[in-house]
Amino acid sequence: MSRIGKLPIKVPSNVKVEVNEQIIHISGPHGKLLRKVSDLILVELNDNIISITKAENTRIANQLYGLTRTLINNMVIGVSQKFERTLQLQGVGYRAQITGKNLVLNLGYSHQVLIPIPLGIDIKVEKNIGIIITGFDKELVGQLAATIRSKRPPEPYKGKGILYKGEIIKRKVGKSGK
């Protein structure tokens, strides 16, 4: 048995949950999410508590058991509170700004990098070097943060690049002179 999978999910009073066969709809003050659950997993809603059980005892069902519980829990948390990721730009001349529905990044390339902002995501830029991504879908927030970071990942010699807030880059020693 999965230790995570057998934990019940408590639904806050401001969140509405509907379970129709294998599709779960969750709506709250910040948005609406839906997810199709595998046929190997059973989702039940009783008295504002979501419980998850396995339909059969196979290896794949065991793998999906804890994962499904975590994904549904993230949906409940997202529509009630929102998720947030913060990125920092480090480097001379590196800056960010929002233009229309795009995030414009100057990262030392000969051109600006444009990243479209998806629906359901809010982006704030602080002092041209801090990017705060908020949204109710944890997967979408994390994927957008990873996409932005991939445009200039931090490098270990000078520490320049796009870092998650609080991330520490292990620095390497460069070539030694004579």
Salt bridges, closest charged atoms under 4 A:
GLU18 OE2 - LYS16 NZ 3.39
ASP122 OD2 - LYS82 NZ 3.23
GLU139 OE2 - ARG35 NH2 2.37
GLU167 OE2 - ARG149 NH2 2.62
